[in-house]
Amino acid sequence: MVASDIQRETNGESPALARPDRRLRLYLYIAPLILVPFLLLLFAIVAVPTDRFAEHSGDPFLVTLGYGALLHGADCKIVIYGDSTAMIGINPDLIAQRTGMTTCNIAETEGMSMVNGTMVLDRFLENNPRPKFLVFFYGPEDLDPESQRRNTYVTTFEAVTWRFRQPHPLLSVLALMRHPEDFFSWAIHGARWAMDSVNAKPLPPETRLLRFKTHGQAFLKDPVMKDCTNMQPPAAPDRAWVASLRSKYAAPGSTVLVDAMMMPDCDPGIEFYKRELAGLIDNQIETLPPSDFHSGGRHATQAGSIPLSKSLADQILRHMATETTTGAH
Amino acid sequence: MLFSSGTFIFLFLPISLIGYQLLSYLGRRALLGWLAATSLFFYGFWNPRYLLLLAASILINFLFSIAVGRESSSEGTRGRWLFGAVAANLLLLGWFKYLFPLLGFFHYYGLLSSDYGEILLPLGISFFTFTQIAYLIDVKQGVAKRQGLLTYSVFVTFFPHLIAGPIIHPREIMPQLEEGRLRGLRVDDVALGLSWFVMGLAKKVLIADRVAPLAGALYTHPQSFGMVATWLGALCYVMQLYFDFSGYSDMALGLARMFSIEFPFNFNSPYKSSSVIVFWTRWHMTLSRYLAEYLYTPLLRAVNSRRMDQGKKVSRKAQTTPEGFLWMVFYPLMTTMFLAGVWHGAGLQFLAFGVFHGSLLVINHAWRLFTPKGHPLHAKLPTPAAVLLTFAGVVVSLVFFRAQSVSDAFYVLGTMAGLHGAGSAFVGNPLIRAIPTMSWFLHSPVSASVAVSLCFFVVWAMPNTQEILGQKPHDEVRLPSVIPNFAWKPSAVWSVALTILFCASILLLDANAQFLYFQF
């Protein structure tokens, strides 16, 4: 039925408005339909950031979220901040062993950079002595965090959860409205997850200490990579964003490095990144065999973590040598 | 922005409605301005670059409409302007929708050395182009009144129909945008519209998106599926497409209704059709109507007038002669359905879909003409058998519609016909194991069959949305169903039931699930 039908029924006039008693009934009819869905969002805001949800979620990353922001007075001469390629791949103990400097890996998932920028790092720097080396370490495509909004493998769930664990949740809602889909996806997914996890067994209490035991390195249980099929399409770096990291964190006595993760040697994007990142980053695009990566080709296995961490340690040693030489002059 | 996204449901829609109500005190122009602004924002949210394309298309067509509708111009001049305008619209559509796939096709077969790559198809381009062509033709024929730019912009962009229809006629919408008709929100329309929206959302999220993974897996790797899995996957797609697109249409009708604007129906229980002719009057009804009015009827008129000029008859009896059937039935039908297929996309599989349906329609018309009412053959085909036969034809056609190529479609049909044997087992197939847990029932053939059977129950035994909502015109009878008196009313029970349905749908929203008709 369309306009012509209305006209037919009302002799050309607009339909009459509902009577007051009927209007009241209609308002009462509509009220739950409008309000209850909003209560679902509220439920997510209240339930998802809680410790109870994290412990019953079955996701160890939720329990150890914002590790760097939890440290106070930590002795970290080398600090690694970046995405999950750093969090999984960089072994701080190995770097400390090789360089002789205490090392902390406070990297988070890529979603954290997309949603919260460097808030975790800033919180770390507020509560801890300034490191001698601050290394920003990202997967090559994550050097433009916004480009990863198209990557369906990148989730912002942990990042939004962390944001809501901070004071003033209303401010967090407002801040998240820059990309409202982050908030709504989080709330909807979180509400469902929270309902599902009511009867789930909690994670063992020691899960909370996992990153503290390894100085920040986390581990994956994903299968090992077999070949380079279904790799993510390459994304050009955001040069302004990389430059902003250097300028924002430059400080006397502290060296800022921006590095990109190694790639599987069969990755079709190698040449692209070698070309695009030349001169922009402080290391070079190096490769490892696929067997040193988990499926997806970005997260190093424990075996792959060794050459990766050694390479970063050697890069820092070279910098130290250069600085010593420069100082001698 | 998707109707089935949190951003739309919790942010865009409430702001649009509240703003509309607040601006209602400032009059019609303020309301039209608000509808145009929110609709353009809705479109630009997807990709702001294409907002410029939409705005340019509206402006140029508006200028064309002035030339086409100028009463001081001669009929010939107006006709030439109309021809130019339609050609410009089709060129734009051709550039974005057909040129690059066609060049890619030639390159693939070695007819072109360069690969021109792909171009991002502007969302809803087929829909807003068709809407504007209809307006220009109606203005030329004097069916539609020429409108101001603001009213015209709202007619084209009003967000409930902008991306995937229904394809609206100016004569349906323009009167509703006139002075005195737009006057803010009406609580009865909001109640009805919201209920309609929730029912559509539930169709999309609770049914279409849940059965979609099996269909997706089948058509991505048809060779990896055995006979049982292929049948189930093909039926899942048939259900997915119906619940996805009819759900979208319900949402569109409900959203428009919240603003007290009525859209034409787009679906009317098509799978209950007892013939392909009836199917096309109930499936994507506004596209069928568009094709009938602007393509099929003009073609048939041209044929008839040529025949009359030649002294030939144009009666029903004349259609039963081979020559009459060829020109008055076969030619206009096949041409229309060929173009209907092409409208869906540049792939050969869409062309095959159109030609296949054209053939079915031709056969159906032959049956109608050569076995008139009371013919003994009719008794041999009872209605349930006719419904099944029609549905079987639809299943086959949708294999072409969904497959990535014609050869894939034939492979799927071959598996369904048993030409490839039983094939690999359902249980243990890694592609089926990879189906997300939200569609857990697709992991086993038994529970998948139960799910598909439930879908069959809904499409064959339940009343459709407009029947439940009491929106069918009074002179139209309800189609058969097991609960013929099932009717919505704004009561506490319905409020609670729809709130539960709404919350369940929201909880299962998937940010990555697109509407199938967005690609057209």
Boltz contact constraints between the chains, C-beta under 6 A:
constraints:
  - contact:
      token1: [A, 1]
      token2: [B, 471]
      max_distance: 6.0
  - contact:
      token1: [A, 1]
      token2: [B, 473]
      max_distance: 6.0
  - contact:
      token1: [A, 2]
      token2: [B, 172]
      max_distance: 6.0
  - contact:
      token1: [A, 2]
      token2: [B, 262]
      max_distance: 6.0
  - contact:
      token1: [A, 2]
      token2: [B, 264]
      max_distance: 6.0
  - contact:
      token1: [A, 3]
      token2: [B, 172]
      max_distance: 6.0
  - contact:
      token1: [A, 3]
      token2: [B, 175]
      max_distance: 6.0
  - contact:
      token1: [A, 3]
      token2: [B, 176]
      max_distance: 6.0
  - contact:
      token1: [A, 14]
      token2: [B, 181]
      max_distance: 6.0
  - contact:
      token1: [A, 18]
      token2: [B, 188]
      max_distance: 6.0
  - contact:
      token1: [A, 23]
      token2: [B, 187]
      max_distance: 6.0
  - contact:
      token1: [A, 26]
      token2: [B, 187]
      max_distance: 6.0
  - contact:
      token1: [A, 26]
      token2: [B, 188]
      max_distance: 6.0
  - contact:
      token1: [A, 26]
      token2: [B, 191]
      max_distance: 6.0
  - contact:
      token1: [A, 26]
      token2: [B, 490]
      max_distance: 6.0
  - contact:
      token1: [A, 29]
      token2: [B, 191]
      max_distance: 6.0
  - contact:
      token1: [A, 29]
      token2: [B, 490]
      max_distance: 6.0
  - contact:
      token1: [A, 29]
      token2: [B, 495]
      max_distance: 6.0
  - contact:
      token1: [A, 30]
      token2: [B, 191]
      max_distance: 6.0
  - contact:
      token1: [A, 32]
      token2: [B, 495]
      max_distance: 6.0
  - contact:
      token1: [A, 32]
      token2: [B, 499]
      max_distance: 6.0
  - contact:
      token1: [A, 33]
      token2: [B, 194]
      max_distance: 6.0
  - contact:
      token1: [A, 33]
      token2: [B, 499]
      max_distance: 6.0
  - contact:
      token1: [A, 36]
      token2: [B, 499]
      max_distance: 6.0
  - contact:
      token1: [A, 36]
      token2: [B, 503]
      max_distance: 6.0
  - contact:
      token1: [A, 37]
      token2: [B, 502]
      max_distance: 6.0
  - contact:
      token1: [A, 37]
      token2: [B, 506]
      max_distance: 6.0
  - contact:
      token1: [A, 152]
      token2: [B, 512]
      max_distance: 6.0
  - contact:
      token1: [A, 180]
      token2: [B, 7]
      max_distance: 6.0
  - contact:
      token1: [A, 180]
      token2: [B, 11]
      max_distance: 6.0
  - contact:
      token1: [A, 181]
      token2: [B, 7]
      max_distance: 6.0
  - contact:
      token1: [A, 184]
      token2: [B, 6]
      max_distance: 6.0
  - contact:
      token1: [A, 184]
      token2: [B, 7]
      max_distance: 6.0
  - contact:
      token1: [A, 184]
      token2: [B, 10]
      max_distance: 6.0
  - contact:
      token1: [A, 185]
      token2: [B, 511]
      max_distance: 6.0
  - contact:
      token1: [A, 188]
      token2: [B, 6]
      max_distance: 6.0
  - contact:
      token1: [A, 188]
      token2: [B, 509]
      max_distance: 6.0
  - contact:
      token1: [A, 192]
      token2: [B, 507]
      max_distance: 6.0
